[in-house]
Amino acid sequence: MQKNRTNGRVWPRAVTLFGVLGLAGCTLIAGIEKREDDGQNAEYDTVDKDTDLPTTKLCVTYCDEVMGNCTEENEVYKSRINCINTCNALPKGEEDEPIGNTVWCRLGRAQAAGSSPDDECPSAGPSGGDGACGTACDAWCHLLESECPEDHGALANCKTACSTLPKSGGFNVDDNYTADTVECRLIHLGAVGEETQESPHCTHGRYIPAENCLPPEDDEPSCARYCDVNLMNCSEDAAETDPTVYESRDECMATCEALPLGKNTDTTENTVGCRIYHSKNAAGVPTAHCPHGGPSGDGHCGIPDPEETGFSGNCESYCYLFQAACGERFAADGYEDVEGCAQECWDNFEQDGAKNDEGYTVETATADDTVQCRIYQAVKLLGGDDDVSCDTIALGGSCD
């Protein structure tokens, strides 16, 4: 990301908030910037002598304390630039009531860290200790909106999206710099002020990061993680049109166990990993991505070409679930594997839900005698609904 020059000095764009994105909500007064984004931060009344960045006297004091008292295994900022930048973006709060997601609250914790660094430094840092000075999600959403407004605007509800992110339970820059956690994202948002085109920290600190704050590639996706993300981002409150694809956590977990886990990096494969990816994207556009992250995959998680394979992704997903829910009926109907079942599904239901992009949701899946209806019934049976019969799930049966 580019930097800007003012009076012969190079200012990091996101720290000073100059430039196209940074100008929103800011004015210049006597050469010192004033933030008006939330009405809580005072005029930038000084320049930090160690970093040469415009800031407030409060932020200088805060960074002196937290950088001096929280060191080595208790370090919460990678550099003083990160500290000043984070402080500039956080609400100032009130000196006589130093609570919540504010600089004044963190300053008190940073001062207390002089005698108790193990206990106080996590609360003095960007996350606020996830409860001591606001929550980690309070801090992440505030910093994302301040430093990376386009990424914040891409989320339908930042707090809801954040609630699906893992938390580390502590905070220091070494442990949290490369983990799939809220805390990792906070570290990188604090580095936006150092950002260049070679180091795009907004892309690291966003909800779906480009790198750094990602799960290890070698780790298998987790059904618990999948259902946490999907059930939160694909709820009836997420959009005007209900994007719900599971009616209970039991249904989600049982469906997940019937599907290939795949990898955390999957984006198109018929796997749980791919469904996690699309369920995350549903935080921004639930009506589009919830069907992709649902039990059918909707042809986005599982995109075989029917001309080459003889079946579609919806049929492949259906057969995984049919086999898991009705194993004896699956075998009795003559299927030796998912591929054979999927090809017959395509041959008989090409015009009745077998094609990709059918838009699977609980509401639409029960409308007609389709592949989606059979997937819905299989999910219900897998989730423990004893009223569902394999006759409604099998291709030769009638689903209604």
Secondary structure, DSSP 8 states (H G I E B T S, - for coil): ---EEETTEEE-HHHHT-HHHHTTTEEEETTEEEE-SSS-S-B--EEETTTTEEE-HHHHHHHHHHHHHS-GGG---SSHHHHHHHHHHS---BTTB--SSSHHHHHHHHHHTTT-HHHHHHHHSTTTTTBTTB-HHHHHHHHHHHH-HHHHHTSS-HHHHHTTS---SS--HHHHTTSSSHHHHHHHHTTGGG-BTTB-HHHHHSSS-SSSSS--TTS---HHHHHHHHHHHTSTTSSSS-----SSHHHHHHHHHHS----TT-SSSSSHHHHHHHHHHTTT-HHHHHHHTSTTGGGTSS---HHHHSS-HHHHHHHHHHHHH-HHHHHHTT-SSHHHHHHHHHHHHIIIIISS-----HHHHTSSSSHHHHHHHHHHHHTT-TT--HHHHSTTS---
